[in-house]
Structures are given as structure tokens and as C-alpha cells.
Amino acid sequence: MKTQAFTRQLSTYAGASTSYFIDPIVMSRSRTTNEARAQFKFPVSGVIRNLRAYVTSNARVTSSTARLRINGVNGLAAIAIAGGATGDLIDAVNSDVITAGDLVCINLQTGTGSQVLSISHFQFEFEADDGTTRYFYCYTGLDSLADFVNLTRWSPICGFGRSSINGWRGTNVIQSRTYMSAAAVISNARVLVVSNAQDGTATFELYKNGVATGMLLSIPPGTTGEFIDAVNTVTVAPDDYVQWHYSSTRTVGGIAIAHLELSFQDTGDEQWQTTVISTEDANPLISAPADRYSYASGGSMSYSATSLASGFKLMEDTQVVHMGVAFGGNYTTGSVVLRVNAVDVSMNVVSGGAGSYGSSTAPEGLFAGDVMTIHQFLTTGSNSNLAHHVTFGFGPPVADVVASGDVGTVTLVPAEGDVDTSTEASGAIGTVTLVAPEGGAISDDVGAGPIGTVTLTPPRVTIARATQAGINVAAIAENKLNTTQAGLGAVAEVEAVARITQMGLLVIAKGGETPLVPDPLKLQDGGREQLLVQRLVNMYVETTPEGPVATARFQRPGLYVVAERGGGPVRASFLHKGFRYTVSGDTVWRDSENIGFVPADGELRWAVSDEEIVVVAGNRAYYVTTTEVVRIADPDLPFIRDVIVAAGRFVYIVADESGMYYYSDVNDAKSIAGLSFASAEANPDAIMGAATMGEAIGFFGRVTTEWHYPTLDPNNPFQRSQGRTYDKGCLAIQTIRLADNALHFQGNDRIVYRAAATPTRVSTHSVEDRLRKQTEEEFAQNSAFSIVFGGHTFYVLNIVGQGTWALNVGQKLWAEWKSWGMDRFRVSTCEEGFMGDAVSGRIMGFDGKQYTDFDDAPIERIISTFQPLKNGFLRNFSLALHCQQGVGTLPGTRGETPVVEMRFSDHLGQDWSPWLEAPLGVHGQRGKEALALWTNLGTFPSPGRAFEFRCSDPVSFTPYMVSFNEWRP
């Protein structure tokens, strides 16, 4: 999770025209008219958005306003609470930029009248600029520690206290601890001292599992203000407990604090946690049996005897991976259960008795919009306390699920109202019959035998939970199959592709690409029968009008290193005013100088004008100069996903579903007026990205593309081109690239197009089969670049999990490009012929005279042909590959006597012979034909024999003809 939600506990507001200030951080209950005592200091920069308030009751007749306050000034985020209004209220439009060190609180301004307004909790999202997952704890409420003379006291790190009794204890009991439910690093301890009459030194030190950590705050006699430990850190794991330890050398006088703050950072697996804590005055004694309900995050467990309609609302997809419960000192027997949307789920912890602690790690998948509450059931005991505190640990959303081996019985169950078309498979899968969806067609045969390993990346579309070992596979609307397993949801769209489910795993039963795809460019044989070209790896086709045949195959050049910038990967590298700017990982470079940082996560986009550079990373815009990188903090600019330059203006694509874009003033990327926005209006889909082609601007939506043109109207600088709208969108904006004076892009229908008056299909069935094999998440992560060499323009598409495919735009032919030891070509981006490395900070170029990639990495080059046979059997006496010869490495190296390997298949590529070597020639024999010859290859049946040729030696490999059975014994 890159965003973290905060909330607080129930409070009532009855003052007339009163300005209340509320701590913004989870687990606090401070409500004061003194703003300084409610402010939390954010240790990192980021953005706060989606301010939310849940109003439980409202007897006021005038309006009140809740808003964010930053450094004593009103922020942009605000919620108007009309008289009598209740329920879930949110500002989903405005956001506030937070800089490290800012003091933040929530302000509630009531209207006239003294009627009671009750708000159960405030909540908002915070996203850190550095891409880390952050969450914060605060022990709050004005505590006077005047009674403790040369004594020590213990307190949890969160909650509230209003006297020396509530929270601070003389012994290390469970009520003085806070248990962890997520692995994290704790830092930035801070205390706010509001008064201090002590004659000795007061110390607050963080303890972990009862042992001092060295993270401490020391307050000299009589001093007030804030005290910070920004040096020491503490690492914690689930089920660890931490607490504050207070000691003082005073003999007279007291000290009063308003805040004890801590910052938490995840350890790299995007974990975070939230906690609800109880104190005695908010946790009355009850008698069993009894059910009690409370919010799943907040200042205290103000329990209700009835189920709660509201609670901690998830604003992103996630999953609960840990729940820890500390049971109170008078607790007898019972359990604590997580409730999601007012329904108990399987995550629960059973009490081990008074003062005990227990935890559960059974994961529970959650989705944006889910509401979490707590259900506690006391089974025995009288005058008993409920749980002291409950912690929830969250992890990233459901990722890939991998299963292998045999599968038992699978039953398909239709959703309510659908037609029952259940199918059952048993044993080691056995034989599975594919059933076409209504209106579709079966394009594949029946598959038989066991299924090996299946990987599923499930889009989280709906909440679906299965208990124990049961599996529910439900058909839902729009030709989708919904599968669930242990709370993991998956949806597969059926588009004339037969699919089945096994134990909640999605199996795509489409056969895949044709083993050999004919091509009109052909090699020749001695009998003048055609051999059809199918496969090209690290090769491309070029016409040879003066040669022995019409075409030849040439290898892509070798990569060499131009420079290295940071640790990589290289996300962008371009020239501007004589300097090369490179984004490597999270660092920005001007030539060899590191000038700043941008978020490392998410897609990176950039745009340059004659004078300015803007980079978009982490949905924010950054202004790049020759010396620094500064985030554009214009309050009128929301979260964005793309940027382009058109007619002297920077155009910013809004990162939501509105279909809106903002535009800057002419020649001023940082100036965006509040009304300088427009939208792609022909169809109501989100704009995923934009690109220019000449003066035209293409706005690529999810399912459509609109074209706009500049105008001379300063109030409407871009206007839609009437009649020019594609019914094709683009979900992967990194695939939109200009190649050979035309934009190329990956359509939402998994076809690659060239932009023209209407989009023109340029992908082949083979490439499209690769795209269809991808999950939705993989498909959206594809990227492309264009490059020109040897008089050819290439559009190079990186298909996640399926390799890299290069379109020779002029020849309209695709080839596969690979790097040694990788399943893809290692280049991630290219501008002006300079390429960025996807795995390091290297900037690279092509060298046509280099036959290896840098570090002497071999380049594997493969071509394939096919000898058809209508019926019967045919003897294969010989096979010869004709190549240009004479260019290679020096004597004594592995390229002095190069070889070519050949293998063949008599079953359309389903199985292959071993690779068979043949010499290609000797270094220095320039101008002579190189001939690799294989003989006595046996017989083969119809429909024919496929051949593949491979060369990895550091020599020029340029095949132009194959001879079949030209040499016979």
C-alpha cells in the first residue's frame, strides 16, 4: 500500500461558533481549542486527499465545516456539514500537499447554536513522495505527570490519557503495551511539552518487548516545546510489543505533554497497520454473555451493543494479514472477530484469559470501500473488561497464485439468476471439455491430461470469500467467470476464448499461436519449391535487389555502453539544450550530475518544450531545471498520469475516471489556472495517455481515442476534431510511440495499431496471441520504444512475460529481440538512438560492427523455415544454409571458426530434434559464400518438416537462402 488512512474516535461538538482542533493521527482523541496541542508533525513529504467524516447524529440547524489545517492555515480539503446532515461525508476532489516538517491537524468550525453534533471518526489518505508505505502513531491528550517522584511509568504508544491514571502505569502490564501486526522500522520520535515545572530531567524512551531501544527524548528541567529523536530507529515484527517508558529525577514540580509521536515505515513488502485501543474509562465492566461492537480503528473502543453501520473504510484494495488482540486485566473467556461490511469473517482470536495476548494470520482479502468493525463476544465472567487493544496488519492486494500437481474435484456453480451449466472435472484433471459462453464459439479442441503449473493474477472486481477448503466458482454478468479461493477474487473476460477454472485458478485453454506462420518473403530450395519463413530472433528482413535472392536476413546490431547513471533501471533519457537528462530509478541526472529525485514507483512520463522540462512520476508533475528537480505544487493541478507539450502549453492528463486534462499557460509549465481544464467528451471514458502527431493531439482513453487540434482561443486552446474518434483505446500508455511519422499503440482489444484516418492493424496473429496470454495487470504494464538503424524504423514492444517483439515498420514484419540470459530485450526506453537499460543505469547505443552485446554477451540469432509435404513421406538427403561470410572476430577467439546449429520438427513444432552443428566458414574469407551443410536427415511425413537455424558466435550472420535436397548421395 502506498497510501495510508487515518481515523479517530467518537466525539461530540456542542459549542456555538466554536473552532475545535483535532489530532489527525490514528488512535488519538484530543479535541481542543488550542491548535498547537492538536498538531502532528509529518516527518516526510506527500499528499493528503479524500478527507472523510462520519456523522452519527446531528441536531444542529446551522452548517459546520471540517477542514484540514497545515501550519495554522486552512488547507484545500474541506467538508461542509449541513444542519441535520448525517452519514458518510467526503471531499473526494481537493487534496493538500504536505512538506516534511509541516504541522497538520483537523479543524471543525461549528455554526451558531449549541445543539450536539456527533462525529464518530475522521479519516484521510496520505501518500508519501518517496514511494514508501508510511503510517504514524500518537499518544495524545493533555497528560500531567506531576505525581511521579523518582518513579517510572509505562504507557502504550497510542491512545489518549487525561490524567496520570489513564494510560501511565507503574508496572509493565498488558494495558501499557501496543502490540505490532506489521513489520516496520520506527523513527522520528517526538514529544510536545506544554508546561514543565520539574527540577529534574524527564525522559521518554521507547521499549521493545520490555527492553530499552535507545530511542529516547530527554527534557531538561523547566524546558518546554518539541523534542525530537531523528537519529535512532527501531525494527519491529508482528507480535512484538512496544511502549513508552517515562522516568524523572525530579523532586518537585510537574510536566505536561500533549503529544508523543512515532513514524513507521514498511520494510519493503508494503505492510502497514492500524490499531484500536481501550482505556478503563471507555471500557465499562460488563457481564457475560454479551456481544459488543466497535470501530476497527480509533482513539478508544467505545463499544456498542448493536452492530455499527460505519467504521474504518478502506480506500484501496488490500488484505488483512495479521490481527493481534491484547485481552484486558479482568477478561475471562471470549473472542474478538473481524467484521467486514457488517458481516463476521473468519479472522478471529480466542482469549487465553485475563492479561493474555493472541493473534491470527489467516488472510482476508479486502477491497476499496469495505468497512471494517470489531465484534467481541464475552462468553463467561461477570464485571469483566473487554479487550484492551486490537491491531490489524495489512499487506498488498492479492497477487499471483501458483498451484501445481493434481487437482481433485471442481464444481462450477452459476450465480443466482443465471442458467445452470455446471461442469465437473475429477482426478488429475483427466479430460476437460470446453463449453462456449452464450453467443461465443469454441476455437480449440478438448484438452486432456494433468495440468502442470498455472499462474493467476486475479483482478479484484468483487468481494468473494470461501471458507475452509471449499471453492466457489460463480458465473456473473457480461460473460465473466468469477472465481474465489480463500478470499481471493478473480475475473476472466470471455471473448471467444474458452476458459476453465481449477481450484480457483484460471486456466486459459486457447491453443496459442500457430506453430509456424507463413510469410510472403521466402527462401528457396534446389527443386524451386518454397520454404516459408516463420521465426526471426534478433534478425530483420531487408530487400536485396542486387543479390542472388530478393531478400536477406540481417542481425540487429550489438549493444555498447555509452554511459552509466545511477543504479537503474533507466526510465527516460533525452537531450535538451545540449544536455542529456536521464531518469535512473528515482534519480534525475543532467549528463553525469545527479540533480534530484522523483518517485521510483509507477509509470514515468516526460515532456519537453524549447525551454522547459516536466517529468511525471507517482502521479505528480516535477519541473526539471539544469540544477534541481522541484515538484509542481500548483493547487489547481490534481493527480496526473501523463504530460505532453502542444502549441507551447504543457497538457496534464488527470489520473482519474473524469476524462479531464489541464493545460498550462503558454511557455510556463508551472502556471495552471483554476479554469484551465477541458475533457475528451465524445465518450465518457478515462484518458489513459496522450501523444502528439504533427499538430494533432491524440487523447487515448480506455476504449476510445479522440483527436484534438490547437486553436487561437486562449480560453479554449484545444478543440476536438469532429468525426475523428477511434473506437479503440489504449490501456498501456507506455506503448504509444511515434515511429515512421505515425503513432503506434497497443489497443485495448489486444491488437497493435498504427494511427491514421482510422486505426490500421499492424500486429500479426502471433503477436496478438502473446498479448492474449497476458493477465490484465501484465497487459497494462507493456511498453514500447522506436529506433532507427540501417535505414529501417522499428517499433519495439515489450510484452510482459512474453518477450520483446520488434516491428520493421517499412517491411511490416515482426521479429523477436532478446538479450542473452533474459526472456526479453534489455532496453527499456530509447530517444535519439540512445537506449536505456531495463536492469541497470547504463545508457547504450547500437554498433553495426559489433556482434555481441556489451560485456561480450552473445547475441542468439534464429531463423525458421518450413518444407511442406502434401501427403506420404519424403527423404531428407541434405539441407544447406547460404550466408554471407567473412566478417567476424580475430583468430584465437570463439568467432574464428563459427558454427551454425540446426534442429528440425516433424510435428509442427510440438517437439524438436537435438541441435546439430555445421561449420560456417573461417575468419577473413571475405566475399565468399558461407555454406552450412547437413546431410542424411532421415524421412518425414506430411504435412512437412520445420527447421530452425541458430548462430550465437560473434560473427556477421546474414542468411539469404536455404537449399533442400540439392546435394544427394
N, C-alpha and C positions, 0 to 999 in steps of 0.2 A: 504494500500500500504506500503510495506516495503522498496521500493526504490523510489527515487525522482529524477526527471530530472531537469536540469538547462539549461538556454539558455540566449542569449544576442542579441542585436540589430545590424542592418546592419552597417558595417564599410568597408572602402576601405584601401588598403595597396599598396603603390606605391614606397616605399623606396627600394633601391638596397642593397642586402645583409644586410638587417636590421632585428634586433631581436626585435619584438614587444611583449609586455606583456599585457595580457587582463584579467580583473577580471573574475573569473569563475562563479560568482553567478548571479542568475536570476535578471533581471531588471537593470543591470549595463551597462555603455557604456564607461568605462575607457579604453583607449588604450594609452600605454605609453612605453617608452624605459627604464623607471626606475622600475625594478621588484618589489621593496619593496612597491610601491604605488599601485600595482595591486594584491597583495597577500591577500587572505581571510583566516582567521584563523578558522579552523574547531574545534568546541568545543567537538566533540565526535569522537570516532574511527569508522572505517568502511572501505568499499572498493568502489573505483570508477571504473566503467567499461563502455564500449560502448561509447567511445569518438566519437562525431559526428560533422561534419561541413557541412553546406550547402553553396556551392559556387554558387553565382548568375551569376557572369561573371568573365572571366579570360583572360586577354590579355598578360599574361606573357609567355615567351618562355622557361623559366627555371623552375625547380621544387621548390616548397616551402614545408615546413614541419610544421604541427601543432602538438603540444605535450603537455602533462601535465607536470607541474613543481611542485616539492614538496620540500620545504625548500631550494630553489635555485638550486636544482639538477633535471636533466631530469628524468621523470618517464618512465614507460614502455609503456603506451598508447600513440600512435603516428599515425598521418595520413599524408601520402605522397600525395601532391597535384601537379600532373604533370602539365607542361606548357599547358595552354589551357583547362585543365580539369574543368568541372562544374558539378553541381548536388549534390546529397546526398552522402557524403563520410563518412565512419565509420570504426573504429578499433573495431571489434567485438571479437578479440582474447585476447588482452592484458588487464590487469587490474592492478590497483595500490592500495596498502594497505595504509590507512590513519590512523595515530595515533592522538588522541586528542591533539590539540595544533599545529599541522602541518600547515604551511603556503602554500597555494595552489594557483596557477594561471595557465593560458593557455599561451603558448609561440608560436608565429608564426615567423618562420625564413624564410625570403624570399631569393630567389636566386638572381643572377645578373640581372641587367636591372631594369628600373623604370616603366615598364608597370603596369597598375592598376589591382589588384586582389580584388574582392568584395566578402565578406562573410556575408551572412545575419544573421547567428547565429551559435554559438557553443552550444553543448548540451552533457550531460552525465548523467549516473545514479550514485546515491550514496546510499549505503545500510549500515545503522548503525549496529554496532556489537551488541548493546543492544536490537535489535529487534524492537525498536520504529520507528515510522514514523517521519522523520526529514525533514525540509526544512528551507531555510535561505533567509534573505533579506539584501540588502546592498544599502545605498545611496552612490554613488561614483562619482568620477571626482573631480579634484582639485578645491576646493571652498575656496576663500579668503573672510573671514568675517572681513574686515578691516573698513567697513563703519558704523558698528553698534556701536554707542557710547551710553552706558547705555540704550540700547533698547532691545526688544525681537523680535525674528523672528521664523517663523513656516515653517516646511518642511515635505513632505511625507517621509516615511521610506525607499522608494525605488526610483530608477530613477537616474538621474545624474544632475549635475549643473556645469557650467563652469565660473560663476561669481556670484556676490551677487544678481543679478537679477533673475537668473534661479533657481527656487526651493524655496529659502528662502523668505518668505513673512511677511509683517508687521501685517497682520490680519489673523484670523483663517477662511479662506475661503476654499471652496471645493478643490481648486488646491493644498492646503497644507496638504491634508489628504490622507491616504491609507485605504480603506475600506476592511474589512475582509470577506472572503467567507467560512471559515472553523473554527471550534472550536479548540483552541490550547492554549498552555502555552508558553509565550515568556520568553527567558532567554538570558544570556551571551551577554549583550550589550558591544560593543567595538568601540572605535574610534581611528584612526591613525592620530596623529597630526604631520605634516611635517615641519611646522615653526610656531613660536609663539613669537611675539614682544609685546604682550599685557602687560600692567602694572597691570591688574586686573584679577580676576578669571573668566574663561569661563565655562559655564555649559550647557550640553546637557541632557535634561530629556525627557523621553517618556511620552506622554499624551494619555489617552484613553477616547474617547467621550468628549474631551475638558477638562478633569480633570487630574491633575498630578498623576502619579502612584508611585512615589518614586524610579523608576529605573532611575538612573542618572549617568552621567560621569562628574566629576569635574576636570578641568585642571588648576593647579596653574599658576601664572604669569610666562611667559618665558619658560615653560617646553614643551618638545616635546616627541614623541614616542607614545606607545599604552597605552590606559586607558580602564580598563575592570570592569564592574559590574557583578561579577559571583554569587552574593548573591540574589538579588531581582528577582522576577518573576511577570509576569502579565498574567492573564487569559482573553482570548477574545472569542467572539462568532460571528457567522455570522451576518453581518450588523453593527457590531461595527466599529468605525474608530480609528486609531492610527496615531500619528505624532510625529515628533521631535520638541521640544521647545528649542530654544537657547537663552541664556541671558549672559551678561557680565558686570562686574563692571569696565571695562577699561575706561581710559581717553585718552590714546594714544596707538598706535600700533595695529597690526592686527594679526589674527591667520588663518592658512590654514590647512584644513583637506583633507585627501584622501579617508577615509572610515568611514562610520557609519554602524555597523553590528548588526544584531539580529539573534538569533536562535529560531526556532519554533518547538515544539513537539506536536504531536497529543494527544488528550485527551482520547485515548483508542479505538476509533472507526475507526482508520486508515484513518483519513481525512488529506488532505493537500491542498495547494492552490498554484496558480501561478498568476502573475499579469503582465499586460502590461500598461505602464504609458506614458503619453504625457506631453511635456512642450511646451511653446509658440513657441520657435524657430523650433520645429519639427512638429508643428501643425498649418500650414498656414490657414488663413481665406479663406473660400470658400462660394459660393452662391448656394442656393437650386434651383431645386432639384439636388442631387448629390449622387452617390454611391462611397464609399471608402472602401478599403480592407487593413488589416494589420495583422501582425503576432500575435498569441494569447499569446505570452509571449516575453518579451524583454525589452530593455532599453527605447525605446520610440515608439510611434505609427507613424512610417514613412509610411504614407498611400500611397497606390497605387490606381490609377483609374481603374485598371483591377484586376481580380481575381488572387490570388497568387497560385503558384504551390507548394510552400513549406510553412512550418510553424512549430508549436510546435508539435513534433512527439511523440506520446505515445509509451512507451517501455514496458508497461504492460497493461493487461485488467483493466479497471476501469469504473467509471461513473461520469459524472459531476452532482453534486447535488445542486450547487448554482452558480449563476452568478450575480455579482454586478456591476453597472455602475455609475460612477460619471460624470455628464454632465458639460461641460465647462461653463465659465462665459458668453460667447456670444451665447451659444447653444439655438436654438429656439425649433423646433419640429422635431422629427425623432425617430429612433430606432436603437438598436445595436443587431445583431443576431449572434449566434454561427454558424460557418461553419465547417463541418466535411468532409474531402476529397473533398473540393471544392463544397459542396452542403449545402445550408442553412437547419438547423434543427429547431425544434420547440422552443428551448430555446431562448428567446429574451426579451429585456427590452425596454419599450417605454419611451421616455423622458417626464419628468414632467416640463421641462423648464430650463432656464439658472440656473446653480448652484444647480440643484436638484440631488438626488440620488435615484436609483431604483434597484430592484433585482428580480430574477426569481429562483424558486426552482423546476421547472419541470425537473425531472431527465432525463439524456440522457446517454444510455449505450455506452461505447467506448471500443475499442479493441487494443491490441498491434499492432502498425503500422499505426493507424489512425493519420491523420494530422489535427490539429486544426488551424483555422484562424478566423478573425473577419470581418463581413460585417456590415458596418454602412451606414444608409440611411438617409440623411438630406432632410426633406420634405418641410420646409419653412424657410425663412430667407436669408439674404444676408450678406456677410462678417462675417460669423459665425464660431465659433470654433467647432471642433468635441469633442467627449467625452474626458475627462481628463484622466481617467483610468478605466480599466475593470479588475475585479478579477474573477477567476474561482476557485470554491471549488470542490475537488474530494473526492470520497468515495471509499470503497472497491468494488470489482466486484459484479455483480448481485448474490444475494444469494437466499435462498429458497423463493418460492412464495406459499402462502397458500390461498386457497379460499374455501368457504363452502356455503351450501344452493343451491337454484335452479339456473339453468343456462338457458339463453334464447336460441337463435338460433346460431348454429355453422356451418359454411360452410368450407369445405376442398377445397383448391384451389391448383391444381398442378403447379409445377414450369414450366417455359417456356420450351417447347420441350418434356414435359412428357405427358403421356396419362391421360386424364381427368377421374378420378374415384371419383369425388366429392360425398360426403355423407352429409346429413343434419340431425341434431337432434334438436328437439324443445321441449318447455315446461320444465318440471322439469326433463329433460334428457329423460324421457319416456323409450322407448325401443331402444337400440343401437345395431346395427348389426356389427359384427367384420368382416372386409374384409382382407383376407390374402394378404401379399405382393407377388409380382410376384416370382414364384419359391418356395414359402413357403407353409405353411399349417395352417389351423385353428385348434388349440388344445383345444379350450374352447367353451362353449355354449354361447348363446346370454344373455347379462346381461340386467336386467330391473330395473326400479325404480330410485328414485333420488340418486345421489352420494353425500355422506356426505362431509368430508373434504379431500382434495387432496393436497399433498405437492410435490413440484417440485424443484429439484436442477438443473438448466439448465447449461450444459456445453456451454461455449461461443465459438461457432465454426465459426459463420459468423455474419456480421453486418446485423441486420434486425430491422427496425423501423416501428411502426404503429402509426398513428395519430388519435387523438380524441378517440372514443370508438371502432374503427374498429379493426378487428382481421384478421391477415393473416396467414394461415397455408399452407405452401408450401412444396410439396414433392421434395426432392433433391436426388442426385445420391446415390448409394450404399445402397439402402433400408433404407433410413433415413427419418424421418419426422422432418421438421424444423418448429418450432412454434415461433411466436413472439407476444409480448404484451407490448405496451408502451416502445419499445426499448429493451425488454428482449428476448434474443435468446435462444432456447433450441433445442437439437437434441437428438433423441432417435433411437438407432440402433434396427432394427427389425430382430431378429434371431428366426424365427418360434414362436414368441410371438406376439399376436395380441395387438395393441395399438391404442387408440383413443385420440383426443385432445378436450378439452372443454375450451373455452375462454383462449386459450394459455397455459392451464395446461395439463400436460401429465398424462394420466390415464393408468396404466398397467392393462390390462383386463385378465391377465392369472390367472387361478383359484387358484394357490398356491399349497402347499404341500398336499399330500393325508392325510385326517384327521387321519387315523391310518395306520401306515406302519408295515406290518408283520415282525417278526424277527424269525429266526430259533430256538432261545432259547425260551422255552415255560414254562409257569406254567401249573398246572394240575387241574382237577376237579374230583368230585366224580364219574361221569359217564365216566371218562377217555377220554373225548373229549378235544381237545386242546383249550386253551385260549392264544391268541397271544400277546406277549409283544410289546408295541409301544413306550411309553414315559418314559424317565428316567430324573429326575431333581435332581441334587446333589446326584446322585447314580452312581454305576457302577456294572457290572456283573462279577462274579467270579465262576469258576467251583468248585463244592463240591463233589468230588468222594465218600467221606465217608458219605455224607448227605442223607436225605430222597429223594432228587431230584438231578438232575445233576448240577444245578446251583442255586445260590442265589444272591440277590441284596444287596450290601453294600453301605453305605453312604460315601461321601467324608469326610475327617476329618475336624474338626473345625480349624479356623484360630486363632493364638495368636500373640501378638505383641512382636517382638524381640528388636527393637529399633525404634527411630524416628529421622529423618534427615530433617530439614527444613520444608517448607510448602507444598511440593509436587507439582504435582504428582511425584512418583518415576519413573524415565525413565530408569535407569540402576542401578544394584547393583551386584558387583562381587568381588571375592577375588584375591589379587595379592601380593605375597611375605608376606603372613601373615596378611595383612591389608584388610579391606573391604572398597572398594570405591563405593560411591553412588552418582548418579546424581539425585537431587531432584529439580524440577523446573529448575531454572537457576543456582543453586549452586552445587558445587562438594565437596564431603566430603571424607576424609580419616578417617575411624572409626568415631569419634564424632567431628572431627576438620574440619571446613569449610576452604578449601584451594584455592577456586577460583570460577570463574563463566564461563558459556557458554551461548549462546543464548537460550532463552526459547522456541522459535517458531520452527516449523518444526520437522522432524524426527531426532531422535538421534541414532547413531550407534557407536560402540566401538570395539576395538581390543586390545589384549594384547599378548606380547611375554614374554619370560622368564625375560626380564629386563625392558621393556618399555610398556607404555600405551598411546593409541591415542583415542580420542573421536571426533566424527564428529557431529557438530550441526550447524544449519543455513548454511549448505553447506561449512563449513570451518573445518579444522582439528586443534585440540588442543592437545598439548603434556602435559601429566599429570605426575608430579613427586610426591614425598611424601610431598612437601611443597607448590606447586603452580601449576597453570594451565596457559599455555602460548600458544598463537596461533602460529601455524607453518606458518611463513611468507615467506617461500621459494618462490621466484618469479617464479619458474618453475611449481609450483603447482597451477592449476586453481581451480574454484569452484568444489567441490566434493559432492557426496551424500552417499558414503559408504566407509568402510575400512575393510580389513581383514589382517591376517598375514599368509604368506605361504613361506616356505623354508627360514625362517629368515628375510624376507622382508615384509614391510608393503605395501599393494596394495591399491591404492586410485582410486575409481571409479569416473570418471568425470561426473559432473552434467549437461550434455547437450545431444544432439542427436548424437554425434560423434561415440559412441560405444568405446571410448578410456578409458584406465586406465594408471596410472602412478605407478611406483614402486620405493621404496627407496633402498638405499644401504643396504647391509647385516648388521643387528644389529644396524641400525641407522635410525630410523623413520623420522628424520628431514632432512636427506640428500637425495634430489631428483635431480638427474642430468637432464639437459635440454633435453637429448635424451632418458631418461629412461621412455619410454611410449610404449604402444602397443595397439592393439584393438582386439575386437572379430569380426572376419572378415567373418565368414560363412554366416551371414545375416546382412544386413545394418540396424539394429535397435539399439536403445539406450540401454546401460546397466543400469538396474534399481537397481541392487544389486548383491552381490557376497557372496559365502559361501564355506567353505572347508568341504570335506568329506574324511578323510584319507589324502592322498597326493593330491587328485584331487581338482581342483577349479572349481566351477560352476559359470559361468557368466550368470545371469538371465536378459534377455532382455525383451522388451515389448511383443514380440510374439515368441521368440525363446530362447533356453538356450544352451550355449556351455560349454564344459568341456576342461580344460587345465591342463597340468602337469608340474612340475618343471623340468628344465634341468640343466646341468652343464655349460652352456654357459653364461658367465656374461653379454654378450651383448644381449642375448635373453633368459632370465631366465625362461620364461613360454612359452609353446608351445601347440597349440590346438591338442586335441585328435582326430585323423582322424576318421570320421564315427560316432562320438558320439555327436550328436546335436539333441536336442528336438525341435519339432515344437510347444512347449508350452513355454510361457513366464510367467513373474510374475510382476504385476503392483504394488503390495504391498510388499515392501521388508521386512517389519517387520513380515511377515508371514513365512519367510524362517527360519526354525528351525531344529536342529538335534534332532531326537527322535528315540531311539532304534537303534542306529548306522546307521541311514539313514536320509537324508534331506527330510523334508516335506515342501510343499509350496502351495500357492493358485494360481492356473493357471489363465492366462488371459481369459480363456474361462469359468471362474466361477466354476471350479471343483478343488478339493483339491487332490494333487498328492503326492506319495512317490517316491523319486528319485531312480532309478535302471538303468539297461541297457536301458530300455525305461521307461518313467514315468508311474506309476501304480496308477489308480484311487482308492482313499480311501474314498472319500465323498459319502454320500447317496443322494438319491433324495430329502430327507427332508432338508439336509444341503444346497444342491445346490439351492433349491427353496428360501432359505433365502438369499443366495448370489445374486440370480437373482432379488430379490426385491430391492436391493440397487441401489442408483444412482452411477454414475461413480466416483464422488468425495468420497462418502462413501466407495465404494469398494476399492479404493486406500489407504484408511486410516485403513483398517483392520490390526490386529496384532496378534501375537501368541507367546506362550512360551511352553516349555516342562517341565514336572516334573515327578519324580518317587516316588511312595509310595506304601507300601503293596505289593511289588513285581510286580507292574504294571507301565508301562510307558504311559504317557498321552501327547498327542499333543493338546493344548488348544487354540482354535481360537476365538478371539473376533471379532464378525461381527457387525460393527457399525449399531445401530438401530435395530438389530435383535437378540441380546443376545450373550451369550458365549457358545460355543459348544466344548466338550472335547472328543477326540478320544482315546479310550483304544486301544493302538497300537497292543497289543498282541491278544486281542479278536476281533479287527476290528469292534468295536461297538462305537457309538456316544451317548453322554448324554448331557443334558443341565445343565450348572452350573450357579447358581445365588447367589447373596448376598441379604440379607433382605432389602427391601425398594428400590431396584435397579432393572433395567431390564437387568443387566449383572453381571458377577462375577467381584469383585472389584480389582482383581490382574491385573497389567499391565505388569509385567516382572518377570522372575524367573531364578536364577542361583544357582547351588549347593543346591537346595531345599529351598533357601530363596527368598521370594516373595516381590515385591514392590507394594505399594498401588496406585491405579489409581486416588484417590481423596485426598490423604494426603501424608505426608512424612514418613509413617510407613513402616518398614520392618517386614515381617511376616513369620511365619512358620506354618506347619500343625501339629496338635496334635491328634493322633488317638483315644485318650481317652476323647476328648473334643467334646461335642455335640452341642455347639453353637460357633459362631464366636466371636471375641473379643467384649468387651462391652456388653456381654450377648445377642448378636443379634441372633435370632432364625435362624435355617437352615431349610428351607422348602424343604422336600423331597417328590417327587411324582413318582409313577409308574403307568402304564396304561395297561389294558388288554382288550381283546375283545372276546365275546361269539358269534360265528356265528350261523345263523339260515337260512337254505336254503329256506324255504317257510312257510307261515302260521304264527301262534302266539305261544309263549311259556310262561308258567307261571314261574316267578322267585320266588321260595319259600324262598331261602336263598343264602347268599354269605358269605364266610369266608376267611379271610386273615391270613395265618400262618406265624408267625415271631419268631425269636429268642427273648427271653425275659430275663430281669434280670439286665441289665446294665443301670443305669440312674442316676439322681441326688438324693440328700438326702431327707429324709422325711421333709415335711413342705414346699417344693418348688413345682413349677409347673410341675416338672418331676416326682413327687412321684406317681401319678396316671395318666399315659399318655393315650392319646386317638389317634385314627386314624380316619380320615374323608374319606368318600367315596361319590362319585357322579357318576351318570350314564347318558348316552345319547342313545336314540333310533334312532337318525338321523345322525349317523356317525360324531358326534362331532359338529354338527351345533348348537345345544342347549343342555343344561345340567340341571339336577335336582339340587336342593339345596345340599350343603354339609351335609352329615348325619354322626354323630359321633358314635363311638363304643369304649369302653374301651379296652386298650391293655394289661393291667396287672398291678401289684403292684411292686414297687421298692424292690429289694432284692430277688425276686423269681428266682434266677439264675438257669439255667439248664432246666427249664420247658419251654414248648412251649407256646408262646403267641398267642391267637386266638381272632381276632376281628370279630364279627359276626353281620350280618344284615339280617333281615327276612321280609317276606311279602312285596316284592318289585314290585308286580304287574306283568303284562304281557308286552311282547314286540314283535314287528313284525319282519319279515325278513328285512334286511339281518343280523340283530343281534343287540346286546347291547354292548356298550363300557363302561368300568369302569375306573375311576381314583381314586387312593388312595393317601392321603396326611397326613404327620405327621410333625409337627413343634415343638413338645415338646423336651426338652433336654435329650433324651434317645437314646440308640442304636436302630436303626430301620433297621432290616435285614429281609425283607420278602423273602420267598423261595417257597411259593405255594399258589394257590387260589383254593378253593373248591366251585363248583357251584351246588346248589340244593342237597347238601349232607344231609342237615337237612331239613326234611319236616314235616309239621304238621300231 
